[in-house]
Amino acid sequence: MNILHSKDYLVFIVYFLIVAFYGWWVYNRKKSATASSKDYFLAEGSLTWWAIGASLIASNISAEQFIGMSGSGFKMGLAIATYEWMAAATLIIVAIFFIPVYLRNKIYTMPQFLQQRYNGTVAMIMAVFWLLLYVVVNLTSILYLGALAVSSISGINFTVCMLALGLFAIIITLGGMKVIGYTDVIQVFFLILGGLATTYLALNLVSDHFGSEGPLAGLSLLQEKASGHFHMILKQDNPNYIDLPGLSVLIGGMWIVNLNYWGCNQYITQRALGADLKTARAGILFAAFLKLLMPVIVVLPGIAAFVLYQEGNFQEAMLQDGELNPDRAYPVLLNLLPPGLKGLAFAALTAAVVASLAGKANSISTIFTLDIYKKRISPEADEKKLVSIGRITVVVAIILAIFISPFLGIDKKGGFQYIQEYTGFVSPGIFAMFILGFFWKKATSNAALFATIGGFILSVFFKFLPGFVDLSALIPSGWAIANADGVAEIPFIDRMAIVFVICIAAMYIISTIEHARGVRPNALSIDAREFKPDPAFAVGALLVTGLLVALYTLFW
């Protein structure tokens, strides 16, 4: 039954009180007499490396991972873990090459970077775009999927769950980035502890079903009974190839997905922008290590549910409207946990949702306050006014998400795929604009505008074109394949790579022409010596890289 025991409520209340009181203690201990906007939005200089790393993970992991990636684990297996493991490699690159540029140029928001590197028009267009994307796609999907998951596990009314999650997130976010950063440490503790508890149960269920004992036996049985679910690189005849097209997850568009998300995303980079370089890098490295662990928590339970389903378990529980719904795998497993342990897993899921909501709401608040309100609405606003506007923006954003989310059909598309698809229309252009803005001094504002607008148009063009035109003579064999509806489509990750290459080429041509006409764009201050990591970071980065090579070799 989808209902919580009194022990579960007790565990959850303990979790809530710990987070609430710790957040209140951090707020009172670290607040200044007059809070500055940089202190409120960035926790300037006050986050430790472990708080930065934990906050990065807490902001990233939410219901779409717990529910969506477990569902993908049920459907396609360990291959979906490439999003997590490639993120670990990406974080190393961001720490070495991106963060030094941001910190050296005192960049606090992504629109600020665009204004400083290009011009105010590019910055304002992207500020408005990011606000829309963060509210309409990210915040709404996190809130909706979180409430759906919490409701299905607890039996509490969906609307009540949505309102409670929103309120909890507002309470944390109003304290500013310091409170978010340090409470995220507790959120990650519950997230990992509860997630591991669910994985432990799932593996034990598998071993018990086949007459063995212990989680290690369960893991061995998973590899035996679902060997097809333990391949990281899918072949073209795999029905899930359109989602993860073979080697593209290693040498293609997956890099654009991750580098754009981890390196050009206010929601993520904001955690490190208020720290010094050494602290920021250490925090990002810590997050990379945690990323290696995430598939154990969010993918293995889905594979375990698949094996048990194949053996005749959960036949009715896995159905939705008479059809098999892989996204039900994680809630089904959670409902099998004993009292107390279920409360811990419930707290872990809630922690993931609330931390992501708080982080996203803070980023929305930061962009609106510093890049729109301060620059275009009230340039004379003092620090106290900016903090007040930031807090009002948090409340308004979450209220909008509560009203908008039920109308988006997120659950029909699948939360993880929903977010990837809609952000993927703009990621190639944004990343092209950022990467050339970083490392090529000739990149102009008109070239950046092309990448922003043209990248989106090209993404839409390449998504629908194969359904109307035979592209076999123009693109490599196998790139345009039938999707779940039988319509020809270029795999999402390959499409991103194509659009990115075109945007880079177009930006190069436009910038070269304008440079010949005498246009001299603004260039960022870069010191190549800052790209050299300290010995401790280098050792950690090599360890992460070695583990990734071993994992991909083992599960090729």
BELNOR-V474123 format. One record per backbone hydrogen bond with DSSP energy under -0.5 kcal/mol. CO is the residue of the C=O (numbers start at 1). NH is the residue of the N-H. E is the energy in kcal/mol with one decimal. If there is no record, write none. Layout:
co = [CO,CO]
nh = [NH,NH]
e = [E,E]
This chain:
co = [1,5,6,7,8,9,10,11,12,13,14,15,16,17,18,19,20,21,22,23,24,25,26,27,36,37,38,38,39,40,43,43,48,49,50,51,52,53,54,55,56,57,62,62,63,63,64,65,65,67,68,69,70,71,72,72,73,77,78,79,80,81,81,82,83,84,85,86,87,88,89,90,91,92,93,93,94,94,97,98,98,99,100,101,102,103,109,110,111,112,113,114,114,119,120,121,122,123,124,125,126,127,128,129,130,131,132,132,133,133,134,135,137,138,139,140,141,142,143,144,145,146,147,148,149,150,151,154,157,158,159,160,161,162,163,164,165,166,167,168,169,170,172,173,176,177,178,179,180,181,182,182,183,184,185,186,187,188,189,190,191,192,193,194,195,196,197,198,199,200,201,202,203,204,205,206,207,208,214,215,216,217,218,219,220,221,222,224,226,227,229,232,235,238,240,240,242,244,245,246,247,247,248,248,252,253,254,255,256,257,258,259,260,264,265,265,266,268,269,269,270,272,274,276,277,278,279,280,281,282,283,284,285,286,287,288,289,290,290,291,293,293,294,294,295,295,299,299,300,301,302,303,304,305,306,307,308,309,314,316,318,320,323,324,325,326,328,329,330,331,333,334,338,338,339,340,341,342,343,344,345,346,347,348,349,350,351,352,353,354,355,356,357,358,359,360,361,362,363,364,365,366,366,367,367,368,368,369,372,372,373,373,378,382,383,384,385,386,387,388,389,390,391,392,393,394,395,396,397,398,399,400,401,404,405,409,410,414,415,416,417,418,419,420,421,423,423,424,426,427,428,429,430,431,432,433,434,435,436,440,444,445,446,447,448,449,449,450,450,451,452,453,454,455,456,457,458,459,460,461,462,462,464,465,465,469,471,471,476,479,479,481,483,487,489,491,492,493,494,495,496,497,498,499,500,501,502,503,504,505,506,507,508,509,510,511,512,513,514,515,519,524,526,527,528,529,531,534,535,536,537,538,539,540,541,542,543,544,545,546,547,548,549,550,551,553,555]
nh = [3,9,10,11,12,13,14,15,16,17,18,19,20,21,22,23,24,25,26,27,28,29,30,31,40,41,42,44,43,177,46,47,52,53,54,55,56,57,58,59,60,61,65,66,67,68,69,69,70,71,72,73,74,75,76,77,77,80,81,82,83,84,85,86,87,88,89,90,91,92,93,94,95,96,97,98,98,99,101,101,102,103,104,105,107,106,113,114,115,116,117,118,119,123,124,125,126,127,128,129,130,131,132,133,134,135,136,137,137,138,139,140,141,142,143,144,145,146,147,148,149,150,151,152,153,154,155,4,161,162,163,164,165,166,167,168,169,170,171,172,173,174,175,176,180,181,182,183,184,185,185,186,187,188,189,190,191,192,193,194,195,196,197,198,199,200,201,202,203,204,205,206,207,208,209,210,212,211,218,219,220,221,222,223,224,225,226,227,229,230,78,234,238,241,243,244,492,246,248,249,250,251,252,254,255,257,258,259,260,261,262,263,264,266,268,269,270,271,272,273,274,275,45,280,281,282,283,284,285,286,287,288,289,290,291,292,293,293,294,295,296,297,297,298,299,300,302,303,304,305,306,307,308,309,310,311,313,312,318,319,325,323,320,326,328,329,332,333,334,335,336,337,341,342,341,344,345,346,347,348,349,350,351,352,353,354,355,356,357,358,359,360,361,362,363,364,365,366,367,368,369,370,371,371,372,372,373,374,376,377,377,378,381,386,387,388,389,390,391,392,393,394,395,396,397,398,399,400,401,402,403,404,405,407,408,413,414,418,419,420,421,422,423,424,425,426,427,428,430,431,432,433,434,435,436,437,438,439,440,443,448,449,450,451,452,453,454,454,455,455,456,457,458,459,460,461,462,463,464,465,466,490,467,468,469,471,474,475,479,481,491,489,486,483,481,495,496,497,498,499,500,501,502,503,504,505,506,507,508,509,510,511,512,513,514,515,516,517,519,518,521,526,528,530,531,532,533,538,539,540,541,542,543,544,545,546,547,548,549,550,551,552,553,554,555,556,232]
e = [-2.0,-2.1,-2.1,-2.3,-2.6,-2.7,-2.2,-2.2,-2.7,-2.8,-2.5,-2.4,-2.8,-2.9,-2.2,-2.5,-2.2,-2.4,-2.7,-2.4,-2.3,-2.5,-2.3,-1.1,-2.4,-3.0,-2.2,-0.8,-1.4,-3.1,-2.5,-0.7,-2.3,-2.5,-2.2,-2.3,-2.2,-1.7,-2.9,-2.4,-1.3,-3.1,-1.1,-2.3,-3.1,-1.0,-0.9,-0.8,-0.9,-2.1,-2.2,-2.3,-2.2,-2.0,-3.8,-1.1,-0.6,-1.4,-2.1,-1.9,-1.5,-0.7,-2.8,-2.4,-0.6,-1.1,-1.2,-2.3,-2.6,-1.2,-1.6,-2.7,-2.4,-1.9,-2.9,-0.7,-1.1,-2.5,-0.5,-0.6,-2.0,-2.8,-2.4,-1.7,-2.9,-1.3,-1.6,-1.9,-2.4,-2.5,-2.5,-3.0,-0.5,-2.0,-2.7,-2.5,-2.2,-2.2,-2.4,-2.3,-3.1,-2.0,-2.2,-2.9,-3.1,-2.3,-2.8,-0.5,-1.9,-1.9,-3.7,-1.3,-1.6,-2.5,-2.3,-3.0,-2.6,-2.1,-2.5,-2.4,-2.6,-2.8,-2.4,-2.2,-1.7,-2.4,-2.5,-0.8,-2.3,-2.4,-2.4,-2.6,-2.6,-2.2,-2.4,-2.5,-2.4,-2.2,-2.3,-1.8,-2.8,-2.5,-1.1,-2.2,-2.1,-3.3,-2.3,-2.5,-1.9,-0.5,-0.7,-0.8,-2.4,-2.9,-1.8,-2.4,-2.7,-2.9,-2.5,-2.8,-2.0,-2.8,-1.8,-1.8,-2.2,-2.8,-2.2,-2.6,-2.6,-2.1,-2.7,-1.8,-2.3,-2.9,-2.1,-1.4,-3.4,-1.4,-1.7,-2.5,-2.2,-2.2,-2.0,-1.9,-1.4,-3.5,-2.4,-0.6,-2.0,-1.6,-3.5,-0.7,-2.0,-2.2,-1.4,-1.7,-0.8,-1.8,-1.9,-1.6,-1.9,-2.5,-1.4,-1.5,-1.7,-2.2,-2.2,-3.2,-2.1,-1.7,-3.1,-1.8,-1.6,-0.5,-1.3,-2.6,-1.7,-1.6,-1.6,-1.2,-0.5,-1.5,-2.9,-2.9,-2.6,-2.1,-2.4,-2.3,-2.5,-2.1,-2.0,-1.9,-1.9,-2.0,-2.1,-1.2,-0.7,-0.9,-1.0,-0.6,-1.3,-0.9,-1.0,-2.7,-2.2,-2.1,-0.6,-1.8,-2.7,-2.4,-1.8,-2.2,-2.4,-2.4,-2.4,-1.1,-2.5,-1.9,-2.0,-1.6,-2.8,-1.6,-3.1,-0.5,-2.2,-2.1,-2.2,-1.9,-2.5,-1.9,-1.6,-1.5,-0.7,-2.3,-0.8,-1.6,-2.3,-2.7,-2.3,-2.1,-2.3,-2.4,-2.8,-2.2,-2.2,-3.0,-2.5,-1.8,-2.6,-2.8,-2.4,-2.6,-2.8,-2.2,-1.8,-2.4,-2.4,-2.3,-2.5,-2.4,-2.5,-2.6,-0.5,-1.9,-0.6,-1.1,-3.4,-2.3,-2.7,-1.2,-0.9,-3.5,-1.8,-2.1,-2.2,-2.0,-2.7,-2.4,-2.1,-2.3,-2.5,-1.7,-1.7,-2.5,-2.8,-2.0,-2.1,-2.6,-2.2,-2.1,-1.8,-2.7,-2.4,-2.2,-1.6,-1.4,-2.2,-2.9,-2.2,-2.2,-2.7,-2.0,-2.2,-1.6,-0.6,-1.3,-1.8,-0.5,-2.3,-2.8,-2.2,-2.2,-2.2,-3.1,-1.9,-1.3,-2.3,-2.0,-2.1,-1.4,-1.9,-2.3,-2.0,-2.2,-2.3,-2.7,-0.5,-2.1,-0.9,-0.9,-0.8,-2.1,-2.8,-1.9,-2.2,-2.6,-2.9,-1.3,-1.8,-2.3,-0.5,-0.6,-1.0,-2.2,-2.6,-0.8,-1.8,-2.2,-1.8,-0.8,-1.1,-2.7,-2.1,-2.4,-2.3,-2.8,-1.9,-1.6,-2.3,-2.4,-2.4,-2.2,-2.1,-2.5,-2.5,-2.4,-2.9,-2.7,-2.1,-2.3,-2.8,-2.4,-2.3,-2.3,-2.4,-2.7,-2.0,-1.0,-2.5,-1.5,-0.5,-0.6,-0.6,-2.2,-1.4,-1.2,-0.6,-2.4,-2.3,-2.1,-3.0,-2.3,-2.0,-2.3,-2.5,-2.6,-2.3,-2.2,-2.4,-2.1,-2.4,-2.6,-2.1,-2.4,-2.2,-0.8,-3.4]
